[in-house]
Amino acid sequence: MEIAGVEMVLLDPDVAGCVAGWLENGGQLDARRQNVIANYLPKFDLVLPLLTGQELEYYSRLRSLAVLVHNEQSTTDNPLAGKAGPALEQDGPVGYCGEVRPPGS
């Protein structure tokens, strides 16, 4: 499903996978995953005003998690911390962080 030009089917698992990876790695993300988070943050601002009900609640919480991870990484030595830009293609598919599915999928 696409909303405001944002593929929701990618937004959810990519960001949730990055957050899960951050948790599994003791609060650390590699540069590619940090870049994925940074690239998706502005997309939340496009779609959240168009959502309602459970979708709004779910994606608002997912955005909050992404912001927390991004801000935490911004205080580390990560050279990409706090910088948005294209995902690092040499490290794998653009936007991919892991396989995490939303509730009910």
PyMOL CGO cylinders between C-alpha atoms (Angstrom):
from pymol import cmd
from pymol.cgo import CYLINDER

trace = [
    CYLINDER, 0.00, 0.00, 0.00, 1.32, 3.43, -0.93, 0.3, 1, 1, 1, 1, 1, 1,
    CYLINDER, 1.32, 3.43, -0.93, 0.43, 6.60, 0.96, 0.3, 1, 1, 1, 1, 1, 1,
    CYLINDER, 0.43, 6.60, 0.96, 1.76, 10.03, -0.05, 0.3, 1, 1, 1, 1, 1, 1,
    CYLINDER, 1.76, 10.03, -0.05, 4.31, 8.31, -2.27, 0.3, 1, 1, 1, 1, 1, 1,
    CYLINDER, 4.31, 8.31, -2.27, 5.61, 6.15, 0.60, 0.3, 1, 1, 1, 1, 1, 1,
    CYLINDER, 5.61, 6.15, 0.60, 5.49, 2.37, 0.28, 0.3, 1, 1, 1, 1, 1, 1,
    CYLINDER, 5.49, 2.37, 0.28, 4.10, 1.37, 3.66, 0.3, 1, 1, 1, 1, 1, 1,
    CYLINDER, 4.10, 1.37, 3.66, 4.96, -2.28, 3.00, 0.3, 1, 1, 1, 1, 1, 1,
    CYLINDER, 4.96, -2.28, 3.00, 8.65, -1.24, 3.05, 0.3, 1, 1, 1, 1, 1, 1,
    CYLINDER, 8.65, -1.24, 3.05, 8.52, 1.46, 5.72, 0.3, 1, 1, 1, 1, 1, 1,
    CYLINDER, 8.52, 1.46, 5.72, 7.27, -0.87, 8.40, 0.3, 1, 1, 1, 1, 1, 1,
    CYLINDER, 7.27, -0.87, 8.40, 9.62, -3.87, 8.14, 0.3, 1, 1, 1, 1, 1, 1,
    CYLINDER, 9.62, -3.87, 8.14, 12.68, -1.77, 7.30, 0.3, 1, 1, 1, 1, 1, 1,
    CYLINDER, 12.68, -1.77, 7.30, 12.34, 0.53, 10.30, 0.3, 1, 1, 1, 1, 1, 1,
    CYLINDER, 12.34, 0.53, 10.30, 11.13, -2.20, 12.68, 0.3, 1, 1, 1, 1, 1, 1,
    CYLINDER, 11.13, -2.20, 12.68, 14.03, -4.40, 11.55, 0.3, 1, 1, 1, 1, 1, 1,
    CYLINDER, 14.03, -4.40, 11.55, 16.53, -1.63, 12.24, 0.3, 1, 1, 1, 1, 1, 1,
    CYLINDER, 16.53, -1.63, 12.24, 15.05, -1.03, 15.69, 0.3, 1, 1, 1, 1, 1, 1,
    CYLINDER, 15.05, -1.03, 15.69, 15.13, -4.78, 16.42, 0.3, 1, 1, 1, 1, 1, 1,
    CYLINDER, 15.13, -4.78, 16.42, 18.74, -4.95, 15.22, 0.3, 1, 1, 1, 1, 1, 1,
    CYLINDER, 18.74, -4.95, 15.22, 19.64, -2.02, 17.46, 0.3, 1, 1, 1, 1, 1, 1,
    CYLINDER, 19.64, -2.02, 17.46, 18.11, -3.78, 20.45, 0.3, 1, 1, 1, 1, 1, 1,
    CYLINDER, 18.11, -3.78, 20.45, 19.80, -7.09, 19.62, 0.3, 1, 1, 1, 1, 1, 1,
    CYLINDER, 19.80, -7.09, 19.62, 23.19, -5.40, 19.25, 0.3, 1, 1, 1, 1, 1, 1,
    CYLINDER, 23.19, -5.40, 19.25, 23.19, -3.63, 22.59, 0.3, 1, 1, 1, 1, 1, 1,
    CYLINDER, 23.19, -3.63, 22.59, 22.19, -0.23, 21.26, 0.3, 1, 1, 1, 1, 1, 1,
    CYLINDER, 22.19, -0.23, 21.26, 24.48, -0.21, 18.21, 0.3, 1, 1, 1, 1, 1, 1,
    CYLINDER, 24.48, -0.21, 18.21, 23.64, 0.00, 14.50, 0.3, 1, 1, 1, 1, 1, 1,
    CYLINDER, 23.64, 0.00, 14.50, 25.99, -0.32, 11.57, 0.3, 1, 1, 1, 1, 1, 1,
    CYLINDER, 25.99, -0.32, 11.57, 26.30, 2.65, 9.22, 0.3, 1, 1, 1, 1, 1, 1,
    CYLINDER, 26.30, 2.65, 9.22, 23.91, 1.22, 6.62, 0.3, 1, 1, 1, 1, 1, 1,
    CYLINDER, 23.91, 1.22, 6.62, 21.11, 0.68, 9.11, 0.3, 1, 1, 1, 1, 1, 1,
    CYLINDER, 21.11, 0.68, 9.11, 21.64, 4.11, 10.68, 0.3, 1, 1, 1, 1, 1, 1,
    CYLINDER, 21.64, 4.11, 10.68, 21.31, 5.58, 7.21, 0.3, 1, 1, 1, 1, 1, 1,
    CYLINDER, 21.31, 5.58, 7.21, 18.09, 3.63, 6.62, 0.3, 1, 1, 1, 1, 1, 1,
    CYLINDER, 18.09, 3.63, 6.62, 16.59, 5.09, 9.82, 0.3, 1, 1, 1, 1, 1, 1,
    CYLINDER, 16.59, 5.09, 9.82, 17.66, 8.62, 8.80, 0.3, 1, 1, 1, 1, 1, 1,
    CYLINDER, 17.66, 8.62, 8.80, 16.13, 8.21, 5.34, 0.3, 1, 1, 1, 1, 1, 1,
    CYLINDER, 16.13, 8.21, 5.34, 12.79, 7.00, 6.67, 0.3, 1, 1, 1, 1, 1, 1,
    CYLINDER, 12.79, 7.00, 6.67, 12.23, 9.66, 9.35, 0.3, 1, 1, 1, 1, 1, 1,
    CYLINDER, 12.23, 9.66, 9.35, 10.97, 12.35, 6.93, 0.3, 1, 1, 1, 1, 1, 1,
    CYLINDER, 10.97, 12.35, 6.93, 8.64, 9.80, 5.32, 0.3, 1, 1, 1, 1, 1, 1,
    CYLINDER, 8.64, 9.80, 5.32, 6.78, 9.37, 8.60, 0.3, 1, 1, 1, 1, 1, 1,
    CYLINDER, 6.78, 9.37, 8.60, 6.01, 13.10, 8.52, 0.3, 1, 1, 1, 1, 1, 1,
    CYLINDER, 6.01, 13.10, 8.52, 4.37, 12.62, 5.12, 0.3, 1, 1, 1, 1, 1, 1,
    CYLINDER, 4.37, 12.62, 5.12, 2.17, 9.69, 6.04, 0.3, 1, 1, 1, 1, 1, 1,
    CYLINDER, 2.17, 9.69, 6.04, 1.19, 10.20, 9.68, 0.3, 1, 1, 1, 1, 1, 1,
    CYLINDER, 1.19, 10.20, 9.68, -1.24, 13.07, 8.98, 0.3, 1, 1, 1, 1, 1, 1,
    CYLINDER, -1.24, 13.07, 8.98, -3.08, 10.80, 6.53, 0.3, 1, 1, 1, 1, 1, 1,
    CYLINDER, -3.08, 10.80, 6.53, -3.53, 7.85, 8.90, 0.3, 1, 1, 1, 1, 1, 1,
    CYLINDER, -3.53, 7.85, 8.90, -6.27, 7.21, 11.46, 0.3, 1, 1, 1, 1, 1, 1,
    CYLINDER, -6.27, 7.21, 11.46, -7.10, 4.73, 14.20, 0.3, 1, 1, 1, 1, 1, 1,
    CYLINDER, -7.10, 4.73, 14.20, -4.85, 1.74, 14.76, 0.3, 1, 1, 1, 1, 1, 1,
    CYLINDER, -4.85, 1.74, 14.76, -2.66, 2.57, 11.76, 0.3, 1, 1, 1, 1, 1, 1,
    CYLINDER, -2.66, 2.57, 11.76, -1.94, 6.02, 13.16, 0.3, 1, 1, 1, 1, 1, 1,
    CYLINDER, -1.94, 6.02, 13.16, -1.18, 4.57, 16.58, 0.3, 1, 1, 1, 1, 1, 1,
    CYLINDER, -1.18, 4.57, 16.58, 1.11, 1.85, 15.19, 0.3, 1, 1, 1, 1, 1, 1,
    CYLINDER, 1.11, 1.85, 15.19, 3.09, 4.09, 12.82, 0.3, 1, 1, 1, 1, 1, 1,
    CYLINDER, 3.09, 4.09, 12.82, 3.35, 6.87, 15.43, 0.3, 1, 1, 1, 1, 1, 1,
    CYLINDER, 3.35, 6.87, 15.43, 4.95, 4.40, 17.84, 0.3, 1, 1, 1, 1, 1, 1,
    CYLINDER, 4.95, 4.40, 17.84, 7.22, 3.07, 15.12, 0.3, 1, 1, 1, 1, 1, 1,
    CYLINDER, 7.22, 3.07, 15.12, 8.32, 6.63, 14.34, 0.3, 1, 1, 1, 1, 1, 1,
    CYLINDER, 8.32, 6.63, 14.34, 8.99, 7.27, 18.03, 0.3, 1, 1, 1, 1, 1, 1,
    CYLINDER, 8.99, 7.27, 18.03, 11.20, 4.18, 18.16, 0.3, 1, 1, 1, 1, 1, 1,
    CYLINDER, 11.20, 4.18, 18.16, 13.03, 5.28, 15.01, 0.3, 1, 1, 1, 1, 1, 1,
    CYLINDER, 13.03, 5.28, 15.01, 13.62, 8.74, 16.49, 0.3, 1, 1, 1, 1, 1, 1,
    CYLINDER, 13.62, 8.74, 16.49, 14.97, 7.24, 19.71, 0.3, 1, 1, 1, 1, 1, 1,
    CYLINDER, 14.97, 7.24, 19.71, 17.36, 4.94, 17.83, 0.3, 1, 1, 1, 1, 1, 1,
    CYLINDER, 17.36, 4.94, 17.83, 18.44, 7.75, 15.50, 0.3, 1, 1, 1, 1, 1, 1,
    CYLINDER, 18.44, 7.75, 15.50, 19.07, 10.16, 18.36, 0.3, 1, 1, 1, 1, 1, 1,
    CYLINDER, 19.07, 10.16, 18.36, 20.96, 7.54, 20.35, 0.3, 1, 1, 1, 1, 1, 1,
    CYLINDER, 20.96, 7.54, 20.35, 23.15, 6.71, 17.35, 0.3, 1, 1, 1, 1, 1, 1,
    CYLINDER, 23.15, 6.71, 17.35, 23.74, 10.44, 16.79, 0.3, 1, 1, 1, 1, 1, 1,
    CYLINDER, 23.74, 10.44, 16.79, 25.68, 10.51, 20.04, 0.3, 1, 1, 1, 1, 1, 1,
    CYLINDER, 25.68, 10.51, 20.04, 28.08, 7.72, 19.01, 0.3, 1, 1, 1, 1, 1, 1,
    CYLINDER, 28.08, 7.72, 19.01, 31.09, 7.64, 16.73, 0.3, 1, 1, 1, 1, 1, 1,
    CYLINDER, 31.09, 7.64, 16.73, 28.95, 6.63, 13.75, 0.3, 1, 1, 1, 1, 1, 1,
    CYLINDER, 28.95, 6.63, 13.75, 30.15, 8.70, 10.76, 0.3, 1, 1, 1, 1, 1, 1,
    CYLINDER, 30.15, 8.70, 10.76, 26.64, 8.78, 9.27, 0.3, 1, 1, 1, 1, 1, 1,
    CYLINDER, 26.64, 8.78, 9.27, 24.86, 9.63, 12.49, 0.3, 1, 1, 1, 1, 1, 1,
    CYLINDER, 24.86, 9.63, 12.49, 22.32, 12.36, 11.99, 0.3, 1, 1, 1, 1, 1, 1,
    CYLINDER, 22.32, 12.36, 11.99, 22.88, 12.54, 8.22, 0.3, 1, 1, 1, 1, 1, 1,
    CYLINDER, 22.88, 12.54, 8.22, 20.13, 11.62, 5.81, 0.3, 1, 1, 1, 1, 1, 1,
    CYLINDER, 20.13, 11.62, 5.81, 21.00, 10.47, 2.33, 0.3, 1, 1, 1, 1, 1, 1,
    CYLINDER, 21.00, 10.47, 2.33, 20.78, 7.48, 0.02, 0.3, 1, 1, 1, 1, 1, 1,
    CYLINDER, 20.78, 7.48, 0.02, 21.21, 4.12, 1.68, 0.3, 1, 1, 1, 1, 1, 1,
    CYLINDER, 21.21, 4.12, 1.68, 24.60, 2.51, 1.17, 0.3, 1, 1, 1, 1, 1, 1,
    CYLINDER, 24.60, 2.51, 1.17, 23.98, 0.21, -1.76, 0.3, 1, 1, 1, 1, 1, 1,
    CYLINDER, 23.98, 0.21, -1.76, 27.25, -1.70, -1.41, 0.3, 1, 1, 1, 1, 1, 1,
    CYLINDER, 27.25, -1.70, -1.41, 26.00, -3.16, 1.87, 0.3, 1, 1, 1, 1, 1, 1,
    CYLINDER, 26.00, -3.16, 1.87, 22.84, -4.69, 0.46, 0.3, 1, 1, 1, 1, 1, 1,
    CYLINDER, 22.84, -4.69, 0.46, 19.37, -3.75, -0.72, 0.3, 1, 1, 1, 1, 1, 1,
    CYLINDER, 19.37, -3.75, -0.72, 18.42, -0.16, -0.11, 0.3, 1, 1, 1, 1, 1, 1,
    CYLINDER, 18.42, -0.16, -0.11, 16.33, 0.18, 3.01, 0.3, 1, 1, 1, 1, 1, 1,
    CYLINDER, 16.33, 0.18, 3.01, 16.61, -3.41, 4.24, 0.3, 1, 1, 1, 1, 1, 1,
    CYLINDER, 16.61, -3.41, 4.24, 17.18, -3.93, 7.95, 0.3, 1, 1, 1, 1, 1, 1,
    CYLINDER, 17.18, -3.93, 7.95, 15.58, -7.27, 8.68, 0.3, 1, 1, 1, 1, 1, 1,
    CYLINDER, 15.58, -7.27, 8.68, 12.43, -9.31, 8.64, 0.3, 1, 1, 1, 1, 1, 1,
    CYLINDER, 12.43, -9.31, 8.64, 10.02, -7.90, 11.20, 0.3, 1, 1, 1, 1, 1, 1,
    CYLINDER, 10.02, -7.90, 11.20, 6.31, -7.90, 10.47, 0.3, 1, 1, 1, 1, 1, 1,
    CYLINDER, 6.31, -7.90, 10.47, 3.61, -5.69, 12.02, 0.3, 1, 1, 1, 1, 1, 1,
    CYLINDER, 3.61, -5.69, 12.02, 0.96, -7.22, 14.23, 0.3, 1, 1, 1, 1, 1, 1,
    CYLINDER, 0.96, -7.22, 14.23, -1.61, -9.20, 12.27, 0.3, 1, 1, 1, 1, 1, 1,
    CYLINDER, -1.61, -9.20, 12.27, 0.47, -9.76, 9.13, 0.3, 1, 1, 1, 1, 1, 1,
]
cmd.load_cgo(trace, "trace")
